[in-house]
């Protein structure tokens, strides 16, 4: 059944290359570059998810396009539970720069975006939804979340607010609770958090292991995560567990060997926390190399607490993303700008730890691609709210409202190497959010207000 959503006050598409189709006179385009720029952005990028690591870095001195950088990746999966779904149809080029139009309409057919354009030119459909002037935008893509865990750490948060510094070792308390939980308890908690995300407009999310840190517990973590999302990340290298503190090298061997063998069949990604108190550069490089050899694609927890080697390592191995990026040198910024590695910022973490916020505008001005993610986890950020992340990114990371919304949609898609989500171009999966506001800017303009009026995933209204 086809569905026409009409009378949209502002339709955010992230697809300015379709200017001619959307509005021949050009009046409908609110922001973004033209078709030639967008075409240059997607040209020459790898097309297959399983083609190995992201393409080579751009040559030194080539800063890349201003603002959102090039898409490196492919259609990816359908984003529903279980194995990866079909690739996006030909014609769905993936996200472009931020773009929006006023007085718009959108047609959904067979779970995909079939048409976008001025409401006055909308084709007929089997069913009609009147947006009544509300804003419609792509569903949020959360590329960094830790949802397989048990327990909570509210007392730790209260202690931080009283002045105790955040340290990576706090993860171990969640490890103990997770090991003691049953599969059903872990599954129920993940289901609750996934529903919480969906109600707030997150239609695609990544989920990491990392709170089991034994072969059995990590394997069941990725297996349970795969029931809810195809974007599963093996994070055995989250922290060295207490039983291996006298022998951290032995734990790295386990992560790269038996544990990887047990987890790889359920995961698409491999991650490592490259940070003081967790894993050094050589250990992190070994974990990523082993994961890649097992067919997993790399991503890195990088430069959260210190200006360490994580970002440079992420770029060297062609990681899809370097996440946190809270402490960057000029060389780190240049490396990100000259590569296809997405800088994923996690403003909820700075909010919850009282650490200084990174300057997102600095990254964008250099030509890096920026994504926003929740990092929902029980320790450093127990929030599943992408609207909160957008508001914090605008207020504290110096992003414009357009840049923040792009980073939470198209940026997240690029961090997952997905071309079928993060935009509303023809052929994209029909994941969209309707908000009770006339503009995307209301996420930051009215922070903390429940603006979500409707959520569609693969063309079905789910909230």
ZAROTOR-888853 format. One record per atom (N, C-alpha, C): residue in one letter; x, y, z. Coordinates in steps of 0.05 Angstrom, whole numbers, plus 5000, padded with zeros to 4 digits. Example, Ala and Ser with C-alpha at 12.3 -4.5 7.8 and 13.67 -1.06 7.14 Angstrom:
BEGIN
a526448865156 a524649105156 a526449345156 s525749555142 s527349795143 s525850015157 
END
This chain:
BEGIN
x501749765000 x500050005000 x501850255000 x501250434982 x502750684981 x501550895000 x503251055012 x502351255031 x503451525023 x501751725022 x502552005016 x502452165042 x504752275050 x504852465072 x505052735060 x503052895064 x502853155051 x502653385071 x502653625061 x502553865078 x504753865098 x507153795090 x509553795107 x510654075108 x510954185131 x512054465134 x514854475125 x516554295134 x519354275126 x520053985122 x520953915099 x521853635093 x524853635090 x526253515109 x529153485108 x529753235093 x531153255071 x531753025054 x534652935054 x536453115060 x539353055056 x539952955028 x538453065009 x538752984981 x538553214962 x540353414963 x540153644945 x540753574916 x541853344911 x542353274883 x539753234867 x537553224882 x534953204868 x533453464866 x535053684866 x533753954865 x531853974841 x532653874818 x531053914794 x528353774796 x528353544810 x525853394813 x524153524835 x525453614856 x523953724879 x522653984872 x524054164859 x523054424854 x524654554831 x523654534807 x525154634784 x526054924787 x524455084802 x525155364805 x527255404827 x527855204842 x529855224863 x528855344889 x526255424890 x525255564914 x525055374938 x524755114932 x524254934955 x526754864970 x529154904959 x531554824973 x532255024995 x532554925019 x533155095042 x536155125045 x537654905043 x540554915048 x541754675034 x544454695030 x545954475018 x547054554991 x548854384981 x550154444956 x548554314933 x549254374909 x547854284886 x548554004877 x547353924855 x547653644845 x550553584838 x551953764826 x554753704818 x556453654842 x556153814863 x557753764888 x557053504900 x554453434901 x553653184913 x554652954897 x554552974871 x555552754854 x558552704859 x560052924861 x562852894866 x563352764893 x561552814913 x561952704939 x561652394939 x559752294924 x559352004925 x561051854904 x562251994886 x563851864864 x566251724876 x566851484866 x569351354873 x569351214899 x567051194913 x567051064939 x566450764936 x567350584953 x566850304951 x563850244953 x562950044939 x560049994938 x559149764955 x560949594963 x560049354978 x560849355007 x558949285024 x559449275053 x561749085060 x561948865044 x563848665051 x566448695036 x566948925026 x569348975009 x571849015026 x571548985053 x573849025069 x573849305081 x576149405091 x576249665104 x575549885084 x574850115096 x574150345080 x576550415062 x575850555041 x577850615020 x580250775031 x582250805015 x584650945024 x584151235031 x585751335049 x585451615056 x585951795032 x584652025033 x585352225012 x588152315015 x589452404994 x592252474996 x592652705016 x594952695029 x595552905048 x595353175034 x594153365049 x593753635038 x591153665023 x589753455019 x587053465007 x585053455029 x583953685036 x582253705059 x579453595054 x578853545029 x576153445022 x574153665021 x571653605016 x569653805014 x569053935041 x568254185040 x567454325064 x564954195076 x564754195103 x562454075115 x562453775113 x560053655111 x559953365110 x561553255087 x563253055094 x565052955074 x563852715059 x565452575043 x564452385025 x563452125038 x561452005025 x560351745034 x562251525026 x563051365045 x564751135040 x563250895048 x562050755029 x560650515037 x558550435017 x556550305026 x554650175008 x551850185019 x550150035006 x547350025014 x546949915041 x548449715048 x548149595075 x545649435077 x544749405102 x542549215108 x540049365113 x537949215115 x535249335118 x534849455145 x536449385165 x536249505191 x534249385210 x532949175202 x531149025220 x532748815234 x531448675253 x532848475268 x533748255250 x535848125258 x536847895243 x539047975223 x539347815202 x541547855184 x541048105167 x543248185154 x543048425137 x541048385115 x539548595109 x537448575089 x538548655061 x536648705043 x537448765015 x538749035013 x540449064993 x541749324988 x539649524978 x540349774982 x538549984971 x538449964941 x536150024929 x535949994900 x537750194886 x538250134861 x539750324844 x538250584843 x539650804845 x538351064846 x538451184873 x538851024894 x539151124921 x542151164926 x543051404922 x545951464922 x546951484951 x545251484971 x546151524998 x545851815005 x546451885030 x546052155040 x547852355025 x546752585020 x548352815010 x548553015032 x549253265026 x549253475046 x546453545056 x546353695077 x543753775088 x542153915067 x539653845064 x537853985046 x534953945056 x533354145051 x530554135060 x528854305042 x526254265042 x524454425026 x521954475042 x520554695036 x518154775049 x515754695032 x513454665045 x510954595031 x511154345015 x512154125028 x512953885013 x511053655019 x511553445003 x510153185007 x512052965001 x511352725010 x513052485007 x511252245003 x512052064985 x510551824980 x512251584988 x511051395003 x512251145011 x510950924996 x512450744985 x511350504971 x513250274976 x512050054985 x513549804991 x516049855009 x515650025029 x517750065049 x519950255041 x519650375017 x521750555007 x520550835001 x522251025000 x521451294991 x521051284960 x518651334951 x518051314922 x518051584909 x517551804924 x517352064912 x517552274933 x518952504928 x518852734945 x518552984927 x517253184937 x516953424921 x514953614933 x514253824918 x512254014928 x509553884932 x508153954953 x505553834959 x503653884937 x503954104923 x502054174901 x502353984877 x504553834876 x504953654853 x504953354862 x503953304886 x504153034897 x502352834881 x503352604875 x501652404862 x499652274881 x497752134870 x495751994886 x497051754900 x495951674922 x496851434937 x494451304950 x494951064960 x492750904972 x491751024998 x493651155012 x492951265038 x494251535041 x493051725055 x494251985059 x494452055089 x496752175096 x497152285122 x497652585120 x496152745134 x496453035134 x498353115156 x500653215148 x502653295168 x501953565182 x500053705170 x498953955182 x501254155189 x503154175170 x505254375174 x507654285191 x507554035200 x509753935217 x512253875200 x514453835213 x517053775200 x517353465198 x518353375175 x519053095171 x521953085164 x523452895176 x526252855171 x526952565171 x529252485162 x530052205163 x530152105191 x529551845195 x529951725221 x532851755230 x533151795256 x535851825267 x537451555265 x539951585260 x541751345258 x543851365280 x543551195300 x545251195323 x547450995319 x549851085314 x552050915306 x553850825330 x553050885354 x554650815377 x552850785402 x552450535410 x550850475434 x551750215447 x551550205473 x552249965489 x549649875504 x548149695492 x545549635503 x545249365515 x547349195513 x547248925525 x548748935552 x547148975573 x548348995600 x546248945621 x547148915645 x545348895669 x546349095690 x544549165708 x545249345729 x545049635721 x545749815740 x545850095735 x547950225752 x548750475745 x550950605760 x550150885768 x547750915779 x546851175787 x548551295809 x549551125827 x551151235849 x553751345838 x554851205818 x557351305805 x556851585792 x554551615779 x553851875767 x553652085788 x552352025810 x552052225832 x554752295843 x556552105845 x559252155855 x560752345836 x560452295810 x561652475790 x560652765793 x558052785797 x556853055800 x557853185826 x558753025844 x559853135869 x562853185867 x564053125844 x566853195840 x568752965834 x567852715836 x569652485830 x570052465800 x572552435791 x573052425762 x572152165750 x571452175724 x570751925709 x573251775702 x573251515705 x575451345697 x574351095682 x575950995663 x575050775647 x574450525664 x575650495687 x575250265704 x572450215714 x570750425713 x568050395722 x566450185707 x567450125683 x566149915666 x566049655681 x567949595698 x568149335710 x565749275728 x564549475740 x562149425756 x559849325739 x559549425715 x557549325697 x558249045687 x560748985684 x561648725675 x560648515696 x561048575721 x560148375742 x557148325741 x555648545738 x552748515737 x551848365712 x553148415689 x552348285664 x553047995665 x555247915676 x555947635678 x553947485695 x552747615715 x550947475733 x548047475722 x547547615700 x544847635689 x544247395671 x541747325669 x540947125650 x540547235622 x540447065602 x539947155575 x537347315573 x535347215586 x532647345585 x532747615598 x534347645619 x534547915632 x535948105613 x538148015600 x539548195581 x537848265558 x536348065548 x534548105525 x532348305532 x531148285555 x529048455563 x529948745566 x532348785577 x533449055580 x534049175553 x535149015535 x535749125508 x533149195494 x531049025496 x528549075484 x527349345494 x527549385520 x526449635532 x527949875521 x530549865519 x532150085509 x531750135480 x531449915464 x530949945435 x528250085431 x526250015446 x523650135444 x523750435452 x525350485473 x525750765482 x527050935459 x528950815446 x530250955423 x528351005401 x526750795394 x524950825371 x522851045377 x521851065401 x519951265408 x521051545405 x523751565406 x525051825404 x526151875376 x525451695357 x526151745329 x528551605319 x529851435335 x532151275325 x531151025312 x531451015285 x530350795270 x532550595262 x535050665265 x537350485260 x539350525283 x540250305295 x542150335316 x544250115315 x546650185324 x548849995327 x548849915356 x549749665361 x549749565389 x552349405393 x553749465415 x556349345421 x556049135443 x557848945443 x558348785466 x560248935484 x561648795502 x563648935518 x563248935548 x561048825557 x560548805586 x560548515596 x561548335579 x561748055588 x564647985593 x566348025572 x569247995574 x570147715581 x568447515576 x569247235575 x568247135548 x569246905540 x568446795514 x565346755514 x564346625534 x561546565536 x559846825537 x560647005554 x558947245558 x559047435534 x561347455521 x561447625497 x559947495474 x560047235472 x558647095450 x555647135454 x554647105479 x551747135482 x550947425479 x552747615485 x552047895482 x551647965452 x553447885435 x553147945406 x550747795394 x550347555404 x548047395394 x545447525401 x545147625426 x542647755434 x542348025419 x544548175416 x544448425401 x543448385373 x544348165360 x543548105332 x540648045329 x539247995351 x536347955350 x534848225345 x536248445350 x534948705349 x536048885327 x538448845318 x539649015298 x541848855283 x542148905257 x544448775243 x547048925248 x546949165259 x549349315264 x550549245291 x551749005293 x552848905318 x555848925318 x556849025340 x559749065342 x560948895364 x563048755358 x564548595377 x566548775392 x566148815418 x567848995434 x568948835458 x570148605452 x571548465473 x573748625485 x574948805470 x577048985479 x575949245490 x574149215510 x572949455522 x574749545546 x575549355562 x577349395585 x578449125592 x580749115605 x581748855615 x580248775640 x579048545640 x577548465664 x579348405688 x578248405712 x579948375736 x581648125736 x580547905726 x582047655728 x584447655709 x584647845690 x586947855672 x588748095679 x588248235700 x589848475706 x592848405709 x593548165720 x596448095721 x597548015693 x595747965674 x596647865648 x595047995626 x595248255621 x593648385601 x594248275573 x596748195568 x597448085542 x595847825537 x595447665558 x593947425555 x591047485547 x589947705558 x587247775551 x587047865522 x589048025513 x589048105484 x589147855467 x590747655474 x590847405459 x588047275458 x586647275480 x583947155481 x582047305463 x582147575465 x580447745448 x580947695418 x583447655411 x584147615383 x583847325374 x583347145393 x583246865386 x580546735391 x580346585413 x577946435419 x575446605421 x575646835434 x573347015437 x572347125410 x574247205394 x573547305367 x572147085351 x573246845352 x572046615337 x569146575345 x568546605371 x565846565381 x563946795374 x565047035370 x563347265367 x563047355337 x565047305321 x564947405293 x562547315278 x561447075281 x559146995265 x556647165270 x556547305293 x554247465300 x554647765296 x557047855287 x557748135287 x558548225259 x558448485255 x559348605230 x561848785235 x562248865260 x564249065266 x566048955289 x568449065290 x570249025312 x571149295323 x571149325349 x571749575362 x573749535384 x575149745392 x577049725415 x577149995428 x577349995455 x577650235470 x580550305473 x581550475455 x584350545454 x584750795472 x585550745497 x585650965517 x587250875541 x588351075555 x589751015580 x587750875599 x588650655612 x586950505629 x585350285614 x585750275588 x584350075572 x586449925555 x586750005529 x588549865511 x590350075497 x592950015496 x594850185482 x594750145452 x596350305438 x596250295409 x596850025397 x599049895406 x599749635395 x597649425401 x596549425425 x594449235432 x591949285415 x591249545412 x588849605396 x589249525367 x591649575356 x592249505328 x591949195324 x592949045344 x592748755342 x589848665342 x588148785359 x585348715360 x583948775334 x584449015323 x583149095298 x584048915275 x586648855274 x587648675252 x586448405254 x586148295278 x584948035281 x582048035272 x580548245280 x577848275272 x577448295242 x579248455229 x579048485200 x579648215186 x581548065197 x582147805185 x579747615188 x578047665208 x575647495211 x573247605196 x573647815180 x571547925164 x569948145176 x570848245199 x569548475212 x570748735204 x569148945203 x570149205196 x570749375221 x572849535220 x573749665245 x572449925251 x572149975277 x571450245288 x573050265314 x573450505324 x575250545347 x574050745367 x574050675393 x573750865414 x576351025416 x576351275409 x578851425405 x578851695419 x580951745433 x581552015444 x579252125461 x578151945478 x576152045496 x577252195520 x579252075533 x580252195558 x582952345554 x584352265533 x586952395528 x587352415497 x589252585489 x589952605461 x591852375454 x590852135454 x592451895450 x592551815421 x593351565415 x593751475388 x591251375374 x588951385386 x586651255375 x585751355348 x585651615345 x584751725320 x586651655297 x589251695302 x591151625281 x590951335273 x590651155293 x590350875287 x587850815271 x585650945278 x583150905264 x583450985234 x584751205229 x585151285201 x586951095187 x589151005200 x591050825188 x589750555179 x587850455195 x586650195188 x584150225172 x583450475165 x581050515149 x578450475164 x578450535190 x576150495207 x573750665197 x571350555199 x569050705191 x568650955208 x569450935234 x569151165251 x571151165274 x571751395283 x573251445308 x571351585327 x570651455349 x568551545366 x569551665392 x568251875399 x568852065422 x570352305410 x572852275403 x574452505391 x574252755409 x574452705435 x574252925454 x576853075458 x579052955452 x581653085456 x583353045431 x583253245413 x584553225387 x586753425383 x588953325372 x591053505363 x590453605335 x591953805326 x591553895298 x592153675279 x594053505285 x594653275267 x592353085266 x590953045289 x588652865289 x586452975271 x585953235274 x583853355257 x584553335228 x587053385221 x587853365193 x587553075183 x588252885200 x588052605191 x585152535185 x583352615202 x580552565198 x579552695173 x580352945169 x579453095145 x580452985119 x582752845120 x583952735096 x583352435093 x581252345106 x580552065105 x577552025103 x576751775101 x573851715101 x572951625128 x574551645149 x573751575176 x572051795188 x569651725197 x567751915208 x568551975237 x568452235244 x568852315272 x566152315286 x565652115302 x563052085316 x563252215343 x561652425347 x561752575372 x559452475390 x559952465416 x558052355435 x557552555457 x555952765451 x555652985471 x554352905497 x552852685497 x551652595522 x553752505542 x556052415532 x558252335550 x559452575564 x559952785549 x561053025562 x559053135582 x556453125575 x554353215594 x554453055620 x554752795617 x554552615640 x557052585656 x559352665645 x561952645658 x563152915666 x561853135657 x562853405662 x565553445649 x566153305628 x568653355613 x568153575593 x570253705584 x569853915564 x568853795538 x567053945524 x565953855499 x568053905477 x568353715458 x570053765435 x568753975416 x570354105401 x569454315382 x568754185356 x566154125352 x565353995327 x565654175303 x565354435306 x565654615284 x568554605273 x570454575291 x573254545283 x573554315263 x572354095269 x572553855251 x571153915225 x568754035225 x567354085201 x568854285183 x569854495196 x571354695181 x573854585167 x574954375179 x577354245168 x576554065145 x574053985143 x573153805121 x572553525130 x572453475156 x571953205167 x568953155166 x568152905165 x565352825167 x564752775197 x562552885206 x561852875234 x559152735237 x558952545256 x556452415263 x555952475293 x553452455300 x552652465329 x551452195336 x552052105360 x550951855370 x550351885400 x548651715411 x547951735439 x550051625458 x551451405450 x553151255468 x551551165493 x549051085488 x547450995511 x548750765525 x549350795550 x550750595566 x550150655595 x550550465614 x549850515641 x551750675657 x554150745646 x556150885661 x556551175653 x557551225629 x558351495622 x556151655608 x553951525600 x551751665588 x549251495586 x547551505606 x545251325606 x542851485594 x543151565569 x541051695555 x540851575527 x538351545518 x537851445491 x536651665474 x536951915481 x535652135468 x537452265447 x536852225422 x538252365401 x537452665400 x534952735405 x534353025407 x536053165428 x536653035451 x538353165470 x541153195459 x542152995444 x544853015432 x544953245412 x542853285397 x542753505377 x542953765392 x541353795413 x541254055428 x544054105440 x545253905451 x547953945463 x550054005442 x549853875419 x551753925398 x551554215388 x549154315387 x548754595378 x549754785399 x549054745424 x549754925445 x552654905454 x553754665455 x556354625467 x558554555447 x557854445424 x559954365405 x560054545381 x558454765381 x558554975361 x557554895334 x555954685332 x554754605307 x552254785302 x551654835276 x549154965270 x546954755273 x544454845273 x542254655275 x542254465251 x542854575227 x542954405204 x545154195206 x547554275215 x549754085217 x549153875238 x547853945260 x547253755281 x545153545271 x543053635258 x541053455248 x542253265226 x543953385209 x545353215189 x547053005202 x548553085223 x550352905237 x548752675250 x546352725259 x544752525273 x543252345254 x543252415228 x541852255208 x543852145188 x544652315169 x546452235148 x549252175159 x550152325179 x552752265191 x552851995204 x550751915218 x550651645230 x550651435209 x549151485186 x549151295164 x551951255153 x553451465150 x556151445139 x557951305158 x557551345184 x559151195204 x558550905204 x556250815193 x555650535191 x555950435162 x556950615144 x557250545116 x554650455104 x552550605110 x549850545100 x548950765080 x547950675057 x546850865037 x543850855037 x542550675051 x539650645049 x538250805071 x539650915090 x538351065112 x539851325116 x538651505133 x539951765137 x539151975118 x537451905098 x536452105078 x533752005068 x532452185053 x529752115043 x529752145012 x531952065000 x532052064971 x530451824960 x529651844935 x528251624923 x529751364925 x528451144934 x529750894938 x530750844966 x530951054982 x531851015010 x529750865025 x530650725046 x528750595064 x527050815077 x524450775078 x522650975088 x522650985119 x524851075129 x525151125158 x524951425162 x522951515176 x522551805179 x521351875205 x521752115213 x520752225238 x519152475232 x516852495245 x515252745243 x515352875270 x515953135271 x516053275296 x513953495297 x512953555320 x510853745324 x512054025325 x513154105303 x514554365301 x514854435271 x515054695265 x515254775237 x518054755225 x520054685242 x522854685233 x524554495249 x526654385235 x528554205249 x529954355272 x530054615271 x531554775291 x530354745318 x527854655320 x526454625346 x527754425364 x529354235353 x530754045371 x532554195390 x533754405381 x535554575398 x534054815409 x532054915394 x530555145403 x528755085427 x527654835428 x525954745450 x527054495462 x529454515474 x530654275485 x529054155508 x528953885509 x527553755530 x524553725526 x523553835505 x520653825499 x520053575482 x518053415488 x517453175471 x516153255445 x517853285424 x516953385398 x516153165379 x516852915384 x516352695365 x513352645363 x512352685338 x509452645333 x508952385318 x510952265306 x510552015292 x513251905282 x513451645281 x515851505271 x515051285252 x516351275229 x515951065209 x518550915205 x518450655204 x520850495198 x520150295176 x521650305154 x521150145130 x518250185121 x517350425123 x514650495113 x512350445132 x512850315154 x510750255174 x510850445197 x508550555204 x508550735227 x508850565253 x510850635269 x511550475292 x511250635318 x510850895316 x510551065340 x509051315333 
END
